[in-house]
Amino acid sequence: MLFPMLLLVLGTFDTGFALLTETRITFAVEAAAKCGAVNTALCGSPTETAAYGASAAGVPGLNASGFVVTTAACGINVTASYPYAGMILPVVTLTAGACYPTEVTSVTSAAAPTATTAQ
């Protein structure tokens, strides 16, 4: 009776840690994509952008080699993958991706009609 209960508790914790790790990776790729598009002084190259993403993640074992930085039609595209090995769960590859536009498109509005008065 104790062993199934222990598996249930450890499995619950393990699932929670996997979700926390997925959330951290998702945040890191979003932050890295934004840094690569906006802050070229800090993230001027794909290598620097990947290193920034790895430092933002704070996941042990996830370094810059786990990030792929490309330029796509949507802007700076960053993806990351990480093999999560839990206590109970088998090895699961967690992946996340984000794209941040590099240029802001401005919306032009039609000029307001000018009022003329007839005399």
C-alpha positions in Angstrom: 0.0 0.0 0.0 2.9 2.4 0.7 4.7 1.8 -2.6 1.7 2.9 -4.9 1.2 5.9 -2.7 4.9 6.8 -2.9 4.8 6.5 -6.7 1.7 8.8 -6.8 3.4 11.5 -4.7 6.7 11.3 -6.6 4.9 11.2 -9.9 3.0 14.3 -9.0 6.2 16.2 -8.0 7.9 15.0 -11.1 5.1 16.2 -13.3 5.2 19.6 -11.6 9.0 19.9 -12.1 8.5 19.0 -15.8 5.9 21.7 -16.2 8.1 24.2 -14.4 11.0 23.4 -16.7 8.8 23.7 -19.8 7.7 27.2 -18.5 11.3 28.3 -18.0 12.3 27.1 -21.5 9.3 28.9 -23.0 10.2 32.1 -21.2 13.8 31.8 -22.2 13.1 31.5 -26.0 10.7 34.4 -25.8 13.2 36.6 -24.1 16.0 35.5 -26.4 13.9 36.2 -29.5 13.1 39.7 -28.2 16.7 40.4 -27.3 17.8 39.3 -30.7 15.3 41.6 -32.4 15.5 44.6 -30.1 18.9 44.7 -28.3 21.6 44.1 -30.9 24.3 45.4 -28.5 23.7 42.4 -26.2 22.4 39.8 -28.7 24.0 40.9 -31.9 24.8 37.4 -33.3 22.9 34.0 -33.1 25.6 32.7 -30.7 25.1 35.7 -28.3 21.3 35.3 -28.6 21.5 31.6 -27.7 23.8 32.3 -24.8 21.3 34.9 -23.5 18.5 32.4 -23.8 20.4 29.8 -21.9 21.2 32.2 -19.1 17.6 33.4 -18.9 16.3 29.8 -18.6 18.2 28.9 -15.5 17.7 25.2 -16.2 20.7 23.0 -15.2 22.2 21.2 -18.3 20.6 23.6 -20.8 23.3 25.6 -22.5 23.5 27.6 -25.7 23.9 24.5 -27.8 20.3 23.7 -27.0 19.1 26.8 -28.7 18.7 27.4 -32.4 18.5 31.0 -33.6 17.4 31.8 -37.2 16.1 34.7 -39.1 12.6 34.0 -40.5 9.8 35.9 -42.2 8.3 36.6 -38.8 11.6 38.1 -37.5 14.1 36.4 -35.1 13.1 32.8 -34.5 14.4 31.0 -31.5 13.7 27.3 -30.6 15.1 25.2 -27.8 14.9 21.6 -26.8 15.9 19.9 -23.6 15.7 16.2 -22.6 14.0 16.2 -19.2 14.7 13.1 -17.1 12.6 13.0 -14.0 12.5 10.7 -11.0 9.5 8.6 -12.2 8.9 10.0 -15.7 10.9 8.6 -18.6 13.1 11.0 -20.6 10.8 13.5 -22.3 12.1 16.1 -24.8 10.7 19.5 -23.9 10.7 22.0 -26.8 9.6 25.6 -27.1 9.8 28.2 -29.9 9.2 31.9 -30.3 9.5 34.5 -33.0 9.8 38.3 -32.5 9.5 40.8 -35.3 12.6 42.8 -36.1 10.8 45.8 -37.5 7.7 47.6 -36.5 5.3 48.2 -39.2 3.5 51.5 -38.9 -0.2 51.9 -39.5 -0.9 54.9 -41.8 -4.2 56.4 -41.4 -6.0 58.3 -44.1 -5.7 62.0 -43.8 -8.7 63.6 -42.2 -10.8 65.5 -44.7 -10.4 69.2 -44.5 -13.5 71.2 -44.0 -14.2 73.9 -46.5 -16.8 76.6 -46.1 -18.5 78.1 -49.1 -19.2 81.7 -49.0 
